[in-house]
């Protein structure tokens, strides 16, 4: 019963995070909202594992967390450098 309440609350927060992802004023705000959506989906998977006593949902939650971490690092790298390839050498001054 508690797991179902957690799932309902997470789905409500998921809906609000989706609105934030669409209406975010900057690209960084949208990226944070998408990461928040992933966290809510992981919470729903974990609650489904607790409600149904199935470890498959928990495995899916762990896989989602690990893959979203890698994607989040890639997105932040694009925000910082403008592409996925880091500069090979840093220039000094204005050169």
Secondary structure as UniProt FT lines:
FT   HELIX           2..23
FT   HELIX           27..52
FT   HELIX           55..81
FT   TURN            93..94
//
